[in-house]
Amino acid sequence: MGRLADRRVLVVEDEALVAMLVEDALLEVGCTIMGPATTVAEALKLIEKGLPDVAVLDLNLGGETSTPVADALAARGVPFIVATGYGAAGLPPGYKDVPVLAKPYDPAELTRALDALCA
C-alpha cells in the first residue's frame, strides 16, 4: 500500500492483543505508529506532541468513549477510522460519515480502509 508508507498513524485501542495486531499490520505497510494510546488522555497528549496523518480509534476505551479524540482529530483535519464492535449505529452524532470497521476485522481490511483515506 504505497500511500501508507511513511504515514504517521495514531492507534487508539485499549485491548492489547488488538493493538498489537494493528501495529503489526501497519508496520508491514511502512507506517510509523503513534501509540497505541489506551485512554483518551493519552491519545490527546500524543496529538498535542505531533499530528498524525490518519488515525484508528476504538470507540470504547475501558468504559470511556473516544469521542474527545475524534473531536480533536476532526478539528485539526485529520481523517480517522472508527474500529468498534458496535458498528455504525454506535457512532456519536456528527460522525455518521466516518468509516467504520466492525470488530473483529481482518488487518488487511484496516490497511485498505486507511489507504483509501490517504488517497
N, C-alpha and C positions, 0 to 999 in steps of 0.2 A: 504494500500500500504506500506508494510514493508520496502521497500528500501528508501522510502521518509522520514520515521520517523527520526527526529533529523537532517535532512539535512538543510543547510543554503541556502535559495533561494532568490536571488536578483530579485525583481519585479520592472521593469521599465515601467511605464504606466502613462499617463497624464490624463486619464479620471477617475475621482474619483469613479464613480459607478463601472466601470470595475475593478479598483484596489481593491475595497472593496470585490467584488465577488471572485477575485483571492486570496486575503488574506484569506477569509473565507474557500475556498476550500483547500488551503494549510495548514492552521492551523488545519483543520479537520483531515488531514492525518499525523499530527505531525511535520510539518516543522517549522523551525524558519525563520521568514520573515526579509529580509533586504530591507528597503524602506517602501512603494513604493517611488521610485525616479520618479520625474515628468519631469526632464530635464537631458540632457547629463552630465552637470557639476555635478549635484547632484549624479548621478549614478557613475561617475568616482571617486568622493570623497568616496562613500561607498566601492568601490572596493579597494581603497588605504587603507582604515581602516582595511579591512579583506576580504579575498577571499570567495565568495560564493561557494557552491558545484555545483550549477546549477543556471541558470537564465532564466527569461521570459522577452523578450524585445518587447515592442510595437515599430514598425518601425518608425512611425511618431509621434514625440512629439511636438505638438503645432507648427508645421512648420519646426522643425529641425529633421534630421534623427538620429537614434540611432546607426548608423554605427561606430562612435568612441567607443561606449560602446562594440559593437560586436568585434571590433579590439582588445580592451583591454582584453576582456574575452578570445578570441582566443589565444592571445599572452601568456596568463597565463594557457592555457589548460583547461579552464572552459567551459563545454558544456552549450549550451543555445538553447532555442526555440524562434522563432520569431512569435509573435501574430500580425496579420495585416489584414486589410480589403482589402489589395491589392493582397493577395495570393502570391504564389511562384514567379510569374512574377515580383513582386515588390522588390525582394531581390537584394541587391547590388552585383556587381561582386565579385567573390571569396567566396560567401556564398550560392551558389546554392544547396549545400548538407545539409544545416541546416534545421532541422524540422520546418515546418510552421503550425501554427494553424490559419485557416481563421476565422476572426471575422464576426459575433458573433459565439462563440463556447461555448459548454457545459463545465462547470467546471470539470466534470468527464473526458472529453477529455484531458484537461490540465494535470490532475494528472496522467492519463495513459501515456501521452507523456513524462512527467518528470520522471516517474517511469522507463520507457524504457531507458531514457538517463542515469539513475543511475545504470542500470544493469551491 
